[in-house]
Amino acid sequence: MMKHCLILGVFGGRFQVVDQATGEPVSGIETRIRSTGGQYHTGVTDPDGFTEWIERDAMEALAFDLVQQKP
């Protein structure tokens, strides 16, 4: 799920990671968000499964990746 908003010319978005089987939020998952402008933001999902908000001055598409943990 992606949340987005527009506040005074600032565009923002974030993602929520949920378990496909249970629908419950998944916390503590490392993520990477890419913008069409070529910027990357890495982080970890919060207790409700959300990534941090990403803000841009112009509308851009955001792509979301789960970062694979090495064993």
N, C-alpha and C positions, 0 to 999 in steps of 0.2 A: 504494500500500500504506500502511496506517496502523498504527502501532505504539501500544500503549497499556498502561498499568499502573496499579496501585493500591498506594500505599505510605503506610501510617499515615494514612488519610483524605484523602490528596492524590491527585487524579486527574490524569493526564497523557497526552499523545498527541503524535505527530509524524507526518509524512508522508515518503514517499520518492518522488522523481520518477525514473521510468525511461523510457528511450526505447522507444516502442511496437514499433518494428521489431526492435531488437536485444536489448531487455531489460536493457541496461546502465544504471547510474545516471547521472543528468545533474547535474553540479555547476554552481554559479554562476548558477542561475536565481532571479530575484526572485519571491518568493511572498507571499501574504497569507492569513492564517488568521483566520477569524471564529468566535466562540463564540455559542451561543444566548443568552448573557447580553449580547451586543452589543459585546463587546470585540474589537479587531483587533490582530493582531501581524504585522508585516512583517519579512522577512529574506531571506537568500540560502541556497540549498542548499549543504551542505558537500561535500567531495570524494567522499563515498559517496552523494550525492543526497538526503540527509535535511535536513528543516527542523529548526529548534531545537525542543526539548521545550516544550510549552505545559502549564502546571500550573494546576489549579483546585481550590478547596476542595470543590466539589460537582460531580457528574457533569453534563456539558454535551455537546451535540453540537458537533463542530468541522467547519467547512466550509473547503475549500481552494481557492484561486484562484492561477493563474499570472498575474503582472503583465505586461501587454503592454509591451514596450519600444518607444519611439517611434524611428523611423529618423533 
